[in-house]
Amino acid sequence: MKLFKSLILCGLGLAAMSLTSCNDYLDINTDPNTPSAESTPYELRLAHIEFYTNSAQQFANWRNTFICGDWTRSTSNGGTYYNMSIWYPTASITTTPYQWWFVGAYANVPDMYEKAMKAGNGQYAGVAQIIRAYGMMLMADLYGEMPMLAVQEENPLPAYNTGKEIYLACFEWLDEGIELLEGAKTLPVGMPTLAEGDYWNNGDVNKWIKLGYLLKARWINKLNKKQAGSYKEGKYDAAEILACLDKAMQSNADNTIINHTDDNGTTHDNLGWDEPVDYSPLFSVSGMNAGYMATKMLEDNLTNFGGYGVEDPRADKILPWASSAKSPDSPADLKWDGNWRRSKGVDMSSNIQSQGGPLRASYGVVMSDGAPKRNSREGFWIDSDDANRYGDTIYVEETSDCKGYFANPQILYHRGGTSKPQSRESGSYYTRVNSPTYVGTYAECCFIRAEVLFKQGNKAGAFEAYKKGIQASMEQMNVYLERWCANEPGGLRDIPSFRPMTAAEITNFLNTGIGTAGDITLGHILTQKRIAMHHSMENWNDMRRYDYDPAIFFNFHRPARQQFVSNAMLAIPAGKDFRRWQQCSHELNYNSVQLQAIGEKVPGAVMTDAKGNPTAWNKQLDVWTIPVWWDSNQE
């Protein structure tokens, strides 16, 4: 844990996405060669904290997307995320969110809070408490237990806190943060306001307050396995959820959305990746990389939700497209507009991954019959001697491009190193270089309200909130589609992946494609919620708190490939589910005594072996299946 006591503070700027360089930042310190906590103004810490907090969240979100079954990776690319998609977790997933939260963000949060409180600045102190809760709740969601004081130098080997202790502390921080912000909507002249350091909400105090109430509703709602009672005691509090939603976002205008840019600014992260702080973290881990493919589950939920036979207009925006002709032997349901074809989804319940597929398509002169002989036609093709794999061209990866970091002319990716328009791939709405990050939205508020009202027996009220959530998701998506089409070169409006949805398409889906108040179920609500909150931690949280129920999560199947990988079955045996992450190597290696001690308070932790000898509970092969506190009926 000593690793965390020293952090080089690299200024990430004073305003939204117009970020200063490290050199500019260091120049303001008393000694530019040794920047210190004492010499760093609290208002300069916020952008730094926001960047690393969001990165920790998004890197965790991306990993957990594969657990939920919406995306996989080509067999030819394989790797950590492919393994996640077949429910084969390994230690390689566990470190990055932990480091980016504790080292990049949380190392600065207490000092910003204390300095702001001493200065009487409730805006910065209030935001510090909300972010403190947001980051620590991520740790509780992922790992279950965690030392809440892990970054304090005087506690190099801090004791662990239970999931319940973290949970209740997060509520206390949230409540304090909201109270501080409510009392600091205006500040004395000359005192730094949030506008000087905040790029999540651009200094809008009211948005921060609404975000605080949404987070509170979100987290109380996770307690559905607990008895009814006060959230302050760790119980499910439906009345408080609805009260918080009344104070949270009331329209898309209230959303907390981080706007990323396609720039290669002078400020890069200082945790070793050395990438620009301007662009989307999801682009960093997915959009700029190869071989990520949508699953049949995602495709089916977007094209035939609930079996109503009406395609969701968001399908074209989320599922990737490739510029190509339609082959005579293409599947009948392959969508093609004459110039672009849309990806099919990989069926994770089939044996395709046990048969070597899907493979990533190449671009160039097409091979004939799998032999070395080539013909003159160019296009997408599969470089394999296995004729069974030739049809894998129906799967389009979500790779996209950027003009800033890669210095390419547009955000469309060109496969095969060519600039030919026939080689283009569109990417996916949520993972482009300048895709928005949804921190908290009105759509989520609607879906939480719908869930609570449905469980209270108010199906009419639940349907109204559910429908508003879907509409809000579509309208928010259109904002960025319009922006891309207006600001990017290359005729993006002619490409289905970028073309904004029409009012008629939205209305038709809302009227004919989502069901009615008479047939609404939790499955309708939570499956639509996961579409609106694509690549969100809350999707995995929802699946855990409702035990991966396929009646609630439409078209979900445990990945078929897992049963053929022995180590995967040891990690998540038959009859068990993916419930948590193993602690990362830093905790296992440097804080093992305290980690072992907390196991006495973790139901399901294996403390002794078959012979009664002590054993390291968090190193057990199936530690991934132990529920975190809120996912259990533990008091």
N, C-alpha and C positions, 0 to 999 in steps of 0.2 A: 504493500500500500504506500510505501515511501515514494513509489514512482509518481504519485500524484501531487506531491507537495510543491513541485516546481513547474510553473507553466509560463512560457513566453507569451506575453499578451500582445497579440498582433491585431491592431485596430482594424475592425471591419467596417468602419465608417460611421457617419453621423446621420445619414438619411437613406431612404429606401433605395437600395441597389445602386446608389452612387457612392461606391465604397472607396475609402482612402487606402493608400498603400501602407505596408508595414513601416516603411521608413518615415512617412509623414506622421504616423501615429507615434512612433518612438521618439520623435523630435520634441514632443510635448512634455516628456518626463524630465525630472530633475537630472537624472543621469541616463542619457539615451543608451548607454551600453548595458545597464542593469535595470531594466524596468521593474518596478516593484508594486505590490498591492497598495502601499502607502501613497505612492506618487500618481496613481492612476485615478482620474475622476470617475465617479460612479456612472455618469451618463455615457462614458465611452465604452463601458463594459456591455451594454445591453445588446448592441448589434452582434457582438461576438457571441454572447450567450444564446441569442436567437438562432444564429447560424448553426451552431453545434447542437442545440436542442432539436431543431428541425431535422438535421441530418441524422441524428440518432434515431428519431422517430421514423423517418422515411426508410432508412436502411433496415430497421426491424420490420416495417410494413411490407417491404419487398420480399423479405425472406418468408414472412408468414402468409403472403399471397399463395405460395406454393402449397403450404399445408392445407389451405382452404380449397384447393383444387381448380382454380381459375386459369392458371398458367403452368406450363412445363417448359422443358428445354429439349432441343434436338439431341438424339443419342450421340451424334457426332461431336457435339460440343460438351455434353455431359457436365461434370463438375458438381460443386456444392448445391447449386439450386436445382439441378436435375435430381439430385439425391433427395432434396427436400420434397420435391413434387411426388416422389414415390414413397414418402414417409420413411426415409433413411437419414435421420439427423446425425450429424457429426459435430465434433468440437469446433470445426472451422466456422460455424455460423455464430458462435456465441460471444465473440470479443468486440466487434466493431461498435454496435450500439452502446455497449457498456463503456468503452473508452471515450466515445465522442460525447456521451452525456457527462461522465465524471471528470474527464480531463479537459475537454473543450468547453463545457458549459458550467457544470455544477461547481467547479473550482472557483468560479467567479461570482456565483449567486449570493452566498452569504455576505461577502464583502460589499457587493452592490447594495444589498438590503440594509446592512448595518450603516453604511455611509449615508444612504438616502434617508434612513430614519433619523440619524443624527442631524442631518441638514433640514429635517422637517419636510422632505419631499415625498408625499404619499403616492405620487404617480409611479416613481421608480421602485419604491418599496413595495407597492401593491403588485406591480407586474412581476417583481422578483419572487413574491410568494406564489403567484399563479404558475409561473414557470417552474419553480421548485416542485410544486405539486404535480405538474404535468410530466416532468422528467422522472420523478421518483415513482409515480404510478406506472410509467413504462417499465421500470425495473421490477416492480411487483408483478406486473402482467407477464413479463418474460420469465423471470427467475424464481418468483415466489417470495423469497426472503432476500434481504440485502441490508448491509450496514447503512443506516441513514446518515452517519457521520463519517463516511468513508474517506472524505477528502481533507479531513482536519489533520494537520501535522502532529498535533499532540496525541492523536489516536492512530498510530501507525498500524495497529492490529485491532481494529474496532470490533466490538461484538455485533452480531447480527440482530436485526429486528425481524419479527414475524410479519407475515403478510398482513395480518389484522392491524398491527401497530403502524405499519406504513400507511395502510388505507386510512385509518383514523387521523393520522398526522396530516395526510394530504387534504382531508376535509377541513382541518383546522387552518392550514395554510391558505386554502381557497377562501374560506370565510373571512380570514384576516385580509387577504388581498383585495377582495371585493369591498370590504369596509373601508380600507385605506383609499381605494380609488374613488369610492362614492364621496369621500370627504375631501378629495383633492382634484375636483374637476377644473378648478382654477387655482393657480399658484401665484405667489407674490412676484412682482415684476423683477426680472433678472435671474430668477431661479430656473434651472434647466427643466424644460418640459419634455414629455415623451417624444415630441416631434424631432428632437435632436438626436435620438438614438434608436428609435423604433421603426423597423421596416415591416413588421407583421401587420400592424394596424395603422401605420403612418401617424402615430401620435394621437389617435382617436380614443380617448378615455372611455367613452360609452361603449365602443366595440370591445374593449378589454373586459368591461363589466359583464357584458352579454356573454362573452366567451367563458368567463368564470362561472356563470350560471349554467351554461350548457355543459361544461365539464362536470359540474356537480350533479346535474341530472343524468349524464352519461354514466357516472361512476356509481350512483345509487342504483341505477337500473341494472347494473351488473350483479347486484346482490339478490337476484331472484331465487337463488337456492337457500337463502336465509329466511328466518321467520319474519313476519311483519313486525314493524316497530320503528324506532327512531334511527335514522342514518348515523347519528352521533354515537350509537352503540353498535354499529356494524350490522344493522338490520335493514330489510327491504321497506322503503318508505315511499309508497305510491303518491301520497298527498304532497310530499316534499318535491318529488320529481315533477309533478304537474305545476307546482308553485314556481319552481326554478325555470321551467319552460316558459312560463308567462313573463319572465324577466330576461329570457335569452333572446336569440334572434327571432324577429317577427317577419322578416323578408330577406331576400338575397342582399339587399343593401347593407345588412348588418353583419354579413359573413366576415370571418377572419380568413383571408386567402392571401398566401404569399405569392407575389408576382416575380417570376424569374425572367432573366434576360439572356439573349444569345450573344453574350460578350465574353471576351477573354481579358477581364480586368486585371489590373496590376496586383490585386490582393488575391492570394490563393490560400487554401487551408494550410495550417501548420502542424497537422498530425500525421504527415507522411505521404498523403495522396497528391499534394501539390496541384490541386485542381481549382479552377476559378470558383469563387464564392457566389458568383452571379447566377449560375444555372441550377436547374432542378436537380436535387439529389437523386431522384428516380432516373433521370437521364444518366447520371454517373454510374449507377449499378445495373441499369437495364437498357435504356434507349441507345447508348453508345456501344453496346456489346451485342454479340451474335447469338442467334439460335433460339431466342425465347418465342414460344408459340402459345396461342390460346388453346384451351381445352374444349372438348365437346360440351362439357357442362356449361361453360361460359357462353358458347355459341347458342346452345339450346335455350338458355335463359334469356338471351337477347333476341332470338328469332321466333320463338314460340313459347313465350312466357305463359306458364300455367295451362298450356294446351289450348290457348284461345285462338291460335292460328294467325296472330297479328304480329308483324315484325316491329320491334322497338326501333325508333329512328336513331337511337344512340348506338345501335349495332354497327353501323357503318363507321362510326367515329372511334369505337373501342377496338374492333377487330381490324387487323392490319390488311392493307391492300398491296398488290404488286401490279406494275404496268406490264401487261402482256396480252397476247391473244388467248382465246379460249380453245383448248385442244378438243378435237372431235371425241376423244375418249374421256373428257372431263365428267365428273359426277353431274347428274341432272340438276342437283340443287346448288351447284357452284354459282355464286352470284358474280355477274360480269356485266359491265356497262358498255362494252365495245372497246374500251381501252384499258380498263383496270379490272382485276379480279380480286375478290375478297377471300381471305383465308378461311378454310374450314378449321374445325376444332379437333384436336387430338383426343381420341376416346381413351380416357385413362382406365376405363373398366374393361378394355379389350386387351389382347395379348400383343399389341403392336410393339411395345417396348421390349418384350421378350424376343421379338423377331428382328431386332436391330433397327427399328424405326422409332420416331420419324427422323429422317436425315434432312439436313439443311440443304436447300437448293443452291446450285451454282448458276452463274450466268455466263453465256458465251455460245460457242458453236456446239450444237447439240450432238451428243454421241448417238450412234445408230445401233439399236438392239444391244446396247451394253458392250459392244465391241470397240476396239481402237479406231476402227474406221469412222470418219466423221462426214457429215453432210454440210451443206452451206447455210442451213437455217440457224439463226441465232435465237436464243431465248433462255428461259430458266430450265434447268435440267438437274438430274441427280447423278452425282459422280459415284456410281456403285456398279459392281458386277452382278448384284442381286436384282433380278427383274422385278421382284416383289416390292422393291423400294422406288421404282421409277415414278409411281404415282404420288410420292411425297411432295411433289411440287404444289399440291393443293394447300400445303401449310406454309403460310407466309410469316416470317419472323417479324418481330416488332421493332427492329433496328431502325433508327432515324439518324439524322446528321445535324451538324451545326456550322454556322458561319464564323463564329468567334474562335473557339478553342481549336477546331480542326481547319479553319480558314477555307471552308468549302462554300460554293456559291449559294446554297439553299439548305433548308432543313430536311429535304428529301434525301434518302440514302440511295446511292447508286451501287448496285451489287457487282462484284467482279472487278472493281477498280476502273470501271469505264464511266464516261460521262454521258453515255447514250441514254436518251429518255426512256427507251424500252427496258432499261435495267433498274428503274426506280422502285423503291418501296416506301410506303407512306409512314410507317411507324404507327403508334397508338396515341390516343388523345392524352393519356395521363403521364406518358413517359418521354415526351419530347424535351429538348433542351430548355424551352421556355414554357413548358406546361405549368399550370398553377399547382400549388400545394394547398389542399383544403385542410386547414387546421380545425375549423368549426363552422358549420353551415346551418342555415335555416332548414334545408332538406333533412339533415339529421334530427333536428328538433321535431320535425313533423313525424318522422318514423318512430322516434322514442314515444311521442305522445300517442301515436296509433297503437303501439304495442301495449302501453299501459291501459288505454281505454278499452282495447279488445279484451284484455284479461279481466277488466271490470264488467264485461258484458255489454258494453256500449259499442255495438258493431257499426251503427250509423256514424258516430263520432270518430271511430277508428278509421272507417273508410274515407271520411272527409280529410282527415289528417294524412292518411296514406296517399291519397290522390294529390294533395298539395305538395307532398314531398317529392313525388315523381315529377310533377310539373316544375318545381323549383330546380331540380337537378337538370332538367333539359334546358331551362331558360339560362341557368348559370353556364352550362356548357356552350350554349350559343354565343355568349359574350366573348369567349376566347376563340371560337371558330370565326366569328366576324373579324376579330382582331388579326388573326393569322392571315385571313384572306385579304385584308386591307393593307397589311404591312409587309407581307412576304412576296418576293418575286416569283414568277413561274406559273401564274394562272392556277393558284390553288383552289379557286372556287369551282374549277372544272373537275376536281378530284373528289370522289365521294367521301373520303376520309376527312376532308376539310370543309366541305360544303355545309353551311349552316342548315339546321333543320327548319322546315317551313312551319308556319302556324297550323296549316292543315294537317301535316304529319303528326304534330304533337297532339292536336285535338282528336284526331282519329284514334291514336293509341290510347289516350286517356278515356275515350268513350267506348272502345271496343276491345282493348288488349290487356286490361288489368283486372277484370272481374267487376263485381258489384258488392254493395254492402251486404247482400244476402249470402254471398259465397266467400267472403273474405276470411282468411285464416292467418295464423302467425306466419305460415310459410309464405304467403303473399307479401306480408309486411317485411319480413327479414330478408327475403330474396331480393326484393326491390331495394331495400336499404343497402345491401352489399353492392348492387349495381351503381347506386348513387354515390357510395363511399368506396369506390374501387381502390385497391391498394391501401387499405386502412387497417390499423391494428384492431379496430372494433369488429371487423369481420371475423377474425379468429376468436376474439372474446365472445362474440355471439355464438359461434359454433361450439365453444367449450361450455358455455352456460346452458345451452340446450342440447348438449351431449351428441353433437353431430347427427341429429335426427334428420333422416332424408325426407321426412314429411314436412319439415320446416325449411330445410335447405334444398331447394328443388334441384334434382338431377345429380346430387352429390353421391359419389361412390368412393369407398376406400380404394386407393390405386392398386390395380391388379398386379402390377410389376413387383410390389413389395414382397409378396409371398414367395417369390423366386430368388430373393436376396437374403441370405441367411442372417447377415449382420443387421439388416433392416428389421427382420422379425425378432431379433434379440432386443433391439432398441424399443420397438413398439409391438409387443406380442399380440397375437390374435386375442380378441376380446377386450383389449385396452385401446385407448386413444391417445393422440398427441396432446399433452396437457401443459407442458412447460419446457423451458430450455434448461439444460445443465449449466451450472455456473461456469464462467470462463476461466481460462488457465490462470489468470492473475489471482483470482480468489482461491482456486484449488492449490496453487503453488505457494502463495505468500500469506494466506489467511486461513489455512486449513484447520487449525485448532478451533477457531471461532465458527467456521462453517460446520465442522463436525458437531459442535455443541448445540447448534440450533436444530439439528435433526431430531433431537428429543421432543421438539414441539411441532414436528411436521408429520401429520398422519400419513402413513404409507411409506415413510422413510425406513429403509432397512439398516438397522444399526449393528446387527450381528449376523454372522454367517451361519450355515447349517450346524456347525459345531459349537456355536455360542461365542465365538471369538469376535471382538470388535471389528467392524468393517466400515469403510468410508461410504456413507450413504449417497453422497452426491456423485460418486464415481461408478455407481451401479449401472449396468448396461441399459436398464429400462427406467432410469431416473426421469426420462422424458414423459413418463406416463403418470407421475404423481400430480394430482390437482393442486393448483395454487389455492390460497385461502378462500378467495371469493368464489371459486369454482367448486367448493365443497359445502357440506352442511355443518362444518365445524363452527362452533360458536366463536 
